[in-house]
């Protein structure tokens, strides 16, 4: 780490060219096949010590495969890996850890029932005579967290934390184990702005200490904020590696998808129709006193930090939770929605926040998943019409362009973007007059994102209304006709027509 | 029924060289278990003189029939990622119920119908505990396992009820087209069970719930209703077996069917059912139960020490399920 400091000190205004140093890790013609699938095609890449190297690409471009090869989860099919110039087999996660390669994954993989400190030291506990020294570990854990600048308590139980805070614990765990090469896979998906800022501070500090950081994200502005260099993967092949200073967002997107940028942001005005939903002073678990209206042809955006009560609000509208107060009017008729099935019958559809936990039957076929909402139409008498079932599944797979081996392939075998298409496709097959999308583009690649936006437009033109929840401000800001801001379970601001600038909206969400 | 047209490839499927993999795997799995059963039969036919006799084969079918039927019901529950530990106790208490009613002058048809209805009611009670009270299925059915044995013993004061009408007990000895009536009962149960699981939307819902109950619920599936259904099928079939058992042994006794829940679970798992839910079939547990029965039957014929039989059965369950998992992982 002193080396990095020296270089910085010696040439303060000409930052060290990362590629000039001996690469800490070099990939030579790295190749990976899964049966007939060629997941990674002869990739040449090198990572310099103390470099922040962003990797971007659509879902299915090979990023996850690359992570798994570098962390020893999968073994490569061909090519060489050089660690500080020496070839290494890298055939097991243990070997990767021993070299100092670590990763923070998109989904938190920690023990939910243990304390933060216990998770930090899992597998490396402090003991005396074989017994755990709880207090010593909590003290040491707190020191680690404070040192990293994370505002967390080491004695808290992990399951009491938000997903974002859990992600920070996972990061702290990965950053404090002699790590020299740290991979972040979509780390900010569930982080609040403050948490993301804490994370970025940590990443810059790791860089200063000479740790190599590989940063994978769909949020290109983060790439420009953090990274030194950026590599683009497309269809398993390396498209380019450039210094971030030499490129811009539009050219990155072009490299990723080979489609013009204009298609990516898609929104056209639709004349508003009659009011579809009106809620008056609605209260429920996690939110209270919310009023709003939603009209046909309108996108109503709900913005706020994670935990602001937006998901709880829409789930109450959808009948998942019982309301504790207020009124709901659907198509001009006051309604009391008893449960999800009741909501669906009345024409409401919900694409939930977590497609893995709430949206999909992962170990069942794609066909069953896309048909699940419409099985009552695929019957002849009491029996299932299996021909109609197959036809409906194939139609939806074709319409949504879901990339799957077959309708019988398990949903778990698909990439994140294609999984999201299943969840959305399920509701398009069913039809509704009010579609609620809760974080529909988290962890979804640029191409699928654009397709989802096009679906929005199609739904609006068909006379449906949309409620869109997103923690990604540019998305709701651009797409919403009416934007509501939630903070701590309350609706604190509403904007229709001309919106204030994004900074002002953010301020409303955070609270001054 | 024109349901099974078996033409999955010719419909406009998305381009794929191995479209019906799920279906084919199921077929291969059943074939392989069927192969194992055949190998056992051939080996026993060669090594013993008594195996391949009409008497022994009828006996085997009668023995296997009971566990086969509860294994099918158990599979419905396991597909929803649940478990029904009470089926053995339901068998016992049902044998008592049907016997008591007949001894007290009920007609055979009435006694049987009421007993099966009682079984369905027990299943509904399980559904109530799991859905409304939020108890884990393991705990709920463990509790009724204990309580139902107690009720059976209380009602009979621990005694055995005998003196059942001959026309009732004759059923277990009767045959139709040369096949024991008890085995026909398996077919009578398996065919509707297969249709329910594979050819109705409720079957699809059971799988969906076992895979991800929250996703099913958010898609409008009546999760509560389907869970009631699964446990009512399981306990209802266990009551049917209680009736059959009473006919076979000619008595009603609350302690009958001891440990059958474990045999049913073992049969189901040998037949490829996953205890994590969403994986299972009707033919699997049938094959599984007849494999277990054949192993026991063969061990008897070979005069293997009964204590050793238990050890061998346990070991074989581990081996069979291990190889099955291995095969499925490799695809």
Interface residues (C-beta under 8 A of the other chain):
Chain A: X318 X320 X340 X341 X343 X344 X345 X350 X352 X357 X358 X359 X360 X361 X362 X363 X364 X365 X368 X371 X372 X373 X375 X376 X378 X379 X382 X383 X384 X386 X387 X390 X391 X394 X397 X398 X404 X405 X406 X407 X408 X409 X426
Chain B: X1 X3 X5 X8 X11 X12 X13 X14 X16 X18 X19 X20 X21 X22 X23 X195 X199 X200 X201 X203 X204 X205 X207 X208 X211 X212 X214 X215 X216 X217 X218 X219 X220 X221 X222 X278 X279
